[in-house]
Amino acid sequence: MDAFNHLITTNLNHQNDDVNEEEEEEQQDIISSGVVFSQLKPYCLDLLQLLQNPNPTSFSSSIPSLVQFLHDSPPPSLQPFFDYVLFPLLLLLDAAVDSRKQNPKPHKISDRVAEGVVQCLEELLNKCYLVSIDQVFQTKIRNFLLEFV
């Protein structure tokens, strides 16, 4: 009977250890997500600012930094923020395409900014999987890429 009790106690201790490890992993994931979000937020705000106040001669230094950040980040850390990052990138891409359709020179969104946005999209789409994307945005991305080719 003592051996049976010892076996049950040992089994329960292992289960508790597994639960504690899972809880620790969840806490680490939450902390990691908070860090990733705090790093992505300024980039996304800069992109939205660039959209609100486009200057054809300016280039946001946050775009190359965002490309590098997306490149260096592991996919699981980016996936929860896929939509958060995708939104301002697609808005800028849409503005770049629209400004080229109207054909004023210089374009509202510079070629350099538009190319940076495409690089960010490439990195993001290489790292994250699509759950769903609006067909309109797919068409706009394709049209934009065809204009640069």
C-alpha positions, 0 to 999 in steps of 0.5 A: 500500500505504501508503494501505491501511495508513493506512486500516486504522490509521485504522479501528482507531483509530476502533474503539478510540475507540468502545470507549473511549467505550462503556467510559466510558459504562458506568463513568459508568452504574455511578457514576450507579447507585451515586449513585441507590442511595445516595440511594434507600436511606435512603428505603426504610429509612425506609419499612420502619421506618415499617412496623415501627413504625407510629404513626397520628399520625406522618408520615415526612418522607421520603415527600414527599422520596421523591416529589420525588426520584422526580419529578426523577429520569430514568426510566433511573436509576430502572429498575434500582431499580424493585423495590427501591423498589416493595417497601416501598411495596407493603408499606405500601400493603398494611398501610394497606388491611388496617388499614382493613378492620379499621376501628379508628380511628385507622388503623395507617397514617395517611391522610397516609402512605397518600396519600404512598405512593400519590403515590410509586407514581404517580411510580414507575409513571410513570417505570418500566416493569413487567416483571411484578407479582403479581396480588395486589398489583394487586388490593390497589392497585386496592382501596386506590385505590377506598377513597380515591375 
